[in-house]
Amino acid sequence: MENCFETLIASYIATKVGVVENFIGTDLIKQLTKNLLLLKNQNLLQAAGVGNAKKLQHNELIRTDTIYWLDKKHNNVYENEFLTQVEAFIVYLNQTCYTGITGYEFHYSLYEKGSFYRKHLDQFQNNSSRKFSLISYLNADWKTNDGGELCIYQEHQNQTITPTQGKTVFFKSDELVHEVLVTQEQRMSITGWLKIEK
């Protein structure tokens, strides 16, 4: 796995956006996808909000995805396998880049056809604990005209990332404005943040 971690970090250092194709394996992706769709069928996904704590608000002009927070206390073997991989990456990141990451939070994210998330940063105005964003895509057989790209805005050149199955993206949470463009198909991911707990 260290080769995968190193690729993710090296591409981040080179372009401010790390991308790797094999952060999680195909079998685990399939199980996570099944689990996400089961949660949807059980009506356990919730409308995603903007802001945190008392400032949390739901605004469908800004974002229209639904989410479900991962937690090891759920005792779901597949969620826990993913989170264990995240923990291994954090150890490697701290050892090689001295980032001081001490925690994380992740959720499933489901965008139905026509859904989007307008331009935003991943850090709250009243809480700077999120340091890095990490997104792993679960979408099999994704095509160019399916839309749903992650568009990251940089000073000299914007980057558009297709949410294909197995791809993981890594960038600084407080640095890069980004958005999820309108999707034409059901779009699934696990999205989260590596944090310095305060």
Residue pairs with C-beta under 8 A, 6 or more apart in sequence:
1 85
1 88
2 92
4 20
4 22
4 23
5 88
5 89
5 92
5 93
6 96
7 18
7 20
8 18
8 19
8 20
8 23
8 89
8 168
8 170
9 18
9 92
9 93
9 96
9 97
9 170
10 18
11 17
11 18
11 19
11 20
12 18
12 170
12 171
15 159
16 154
16 171
16 172
16 175
16 176
17 152
17 154
17 159
17 161
17 169
17 170
17 171
17 176
18 169
18 170
18 171
19 161
19 167
19 168
19 169
19 170
20 167
20 168
20 170
21 166
21 167
21 168
22 166
23 85
23 89
23 136
23 166
23 168
24 32
24 82
24 85
24 136
24 166
24 168
26 165
26 166
28 78
28 81
28 82
29 138
29 165
29 166
31 78
32 78
32 79
32 82
32 108
32 138
32 190
33 138
33 140
33 188
35 76
35 78
35 79
35 108
36 68
36 108
36 110
36 138
36 188
39 45
39 68
39 108
40 66
40 110
44 68
45 66
45 67
45 68
45 108
45 110
46 66
46 67
46 68
47 58
47 66
48 58
48 63
48 65
48 66
48 67
48 109
48 117
49 56
49 57
49 58
50 56
50 57
50 58
50 59
50 62
50 63
50 120
51 57
51 124
51 125
52 124
52 126
52 127
53 126
55 124
55 125
55 126
61 118
62 117
62 118
62 120
63 116
63 117
63 118
63 120
63 180
64 111
64 112
64 114
64 115
64 116
64 117
65 109
65 110
65 111
65 115
65 117
65 180
66 109
66 110
66 112
67 107
67 108
67 109
67 110
67 191
68 107
68 108
69 105
69 106
69 107
70 79
70 82
70 83
70 106
70 107
70 108
70 190
70 192
71 79
72 79
72 80
72 83
82 106
82 136
82 190
83 104
83 106
86 104
86 106
86 134
86 192
86 194
87 104
89 134
90 101
90 104
90 194
93 99
93 101
93 132
93 194
94 100
94 101
99 131
99 132
99 194
100 196
101 131
101 132
101 194
101 195
101 196
102 195
102 196
102 197
103 129
103 194
103 195
103 196
103 197
104 192
104 193
104 194
104 195
105 192
105 193
105 195
106 134
106 190
106 191
106 192
106 193
107 190
107 191
107 192
108 188
108 189
108 190
109 188
109 189
109 190
109 191
110 186
110 187
110 188
111 117
111 148
111 180
111 183
111 186
111 187
111 188
112 183
112 186
113 183
113 184
113 185
113 186
114 182
114 183
114 184
115 180
115 182
115 183
115 187
116 179
116 180
116 181
116 182
116 183
117 179
117 180
118 179
119 153
119 177
119 178
119 179
120 177
120 178
120 179
121 173
121 174
121 175
121 176
121 177
122 130
122 133
122 173
122 174
122 178
122 193
123 130
123 173
123 174
124 130
127 198
128 174
128 198
129 195
129 196
129 197
129 198
130 173
130 174
130 193
130 194
130 195
131 172
131 173
131 174
131 193
131 194
131 195
131 196
132 170
132 171
132 172
132 173
132 193
132 194
133 169
133 170
133 171
133 172
133 173
133 191
133 192
133 193
134 168
134 169
134 170
134 191
134 192
134 193
134 194
135 150
135 168
135 169
135 170
135 189
135 190
135 191
135 192
136 167
136 168
136 189
136 190
137 163
137 164
137 165
137 166
137 167
137 168
137 188
137 189
138 165
138 188
138 189
138 190
139 146
139 148
139 163
139 164
139 165
139 185
139 187
139 188
139 189
140 165
141 165
142 148
142 162
142 163
142 164
142 165
142 185
144 162
145 184
146 183
146 184
146 185
146 187
147 181
147 182
147 183
147 184
147 185
148 163
148 180
148 181
148 182
148 183
148 184
148 185
148 187
149 160
149 161
149 162
149 163
149 180
149 181
150 160
150 161
150 163
150 169
150 178
150 179
150 180
150 181
151 158
151 159
151 160
151 161
151 178
151 179
151 180
151 181
152 158
152 159
152 160
152 161
152 171
152 176
152 177
152 178
153 176
153 177
153 178
154 176
160 181
161 167
161 169
163 187
163 189
171 178
173 193
180 187
